[in-house]
Amino acid sequence: MNLMFQILVSIVLILSIVRFLRNAWPVRSLSYIEACDVRELADQTLAMKMLDVRDAVDYEKDSIRGSINISLGRLAYVWQHCLSPDDPVLILAGSYYKRNKAARILYKQGFRKLYAVNGDFLGNKRTLSEISVKGCCEG
């Protein structure tokens, strides 16, 4: 009985460590940029889309003009309605964990041009709102 408990605790501990490392590990194809550099990137790519992965309630309260809202829980299922793997995507999220999770979901779907703003993107709302990006259904 005691041996079985030690094995179970060891398995739970190992799984917890693996999960932590997976979430903390950098995501391939995700580049962090400063808010002041987003305009230059958008001008270079011309087809960049801003993806806000916060919940709809938070998005309605405070959003960036031109951004697309697909909450993190729905992203794996509905991304194809507004995004294409060829699009460069700027991920807007409330935390490092959520940015990485969104990037992992998109990477698995074939996205290779993924970007995220360093720090709090809402603190740079004015700068980001002035950038011309493609909306959800613009081709």
MOTAWO-V837150 format. One record per residue. RES is the residue in one letter. SS is DSSP state (2 for helix, 1 for strand, 0 for the rest). PSI is psi as a letter, one per 40 degrees, with the letter a starting at -180 (NA if undefined). Layout:
res = {RES:RES}
ss = {SS:SS}
psi = {PSI:PSI}
This chain:
res = {M:N:L:M:F:Q:I:L:V:S:I:V:L:I:L:S:I:V:R:F:L:R:N:A:W:P:V:R:S:L:S:Y:I:E:A:C:D:V:R:E:L:A:D:Q:T:L:A:M:K:M:L:D:V:R:D:A:V:D:Y:E:K:D:S:I:R:G:S:I:N:I:S:L:G:R:L:A:Y:V:W:Q:H:C:L:S:P:D:D:P:V:L:I:L:A:G:S:Y:Y:K:R:N:K:A:A:R:I:L:Y:K:Q:G:F:R:K:L:Y:A:V:N:G:D:F:L:G:N:K:R:T:L:S:E:I:S:V:K:G:C:C:E:G}
ss = {0:2:2:2:2:2:2:2:2:2:2:2:2:2:2:2:2:2:2:2:2:2:2:2:0:0:0:0:0:1:1:1:1:0:2:2:2:2:2:2:2:2:2:2:2:0:0:0:1:1:1:1:0:0:0:2:2:2:2:2:2:0:0:0:0:0:0:1:1:0:0:2:2:2:2:2:2:2:2:2:2:0:0:0:0:0:0:0:1:1:1:1:0:0:0:2:2:2:2:2:2:2:2:2:2:2:2:2:0:0:0:0:0:1:1:1:1:0:0:0:2:2:2:2:2:2:2:2:2:0:0:0:0:0:0:0:0:0:0}
psi = {d:d:d:d:d:d:d:d:d:d:d:d:d:d:d:d:d:d:d:d:d:d:d:d:h:i:h:i:e:h:h:h:i:i:d:e:e:d:d:d:d:d:d:d:d:d:e:i:i:h:h:h:e:i:i:d:d:d:d:d:d:h:i:h:h:e:i:h:h:h:i:d:d:e:d:d:d:e:d:e:d:e:i:i:e:e:h:h:h:h:h:h:i:e:i:d:d:d:d:d:d:d:d:d:d:d:d:d:e:e:h:e:g:h:i:i:h:h:a:h:d:d:e:f:d:d:d:d:d:e:h:h:i:h:a:d:e:h:NA}
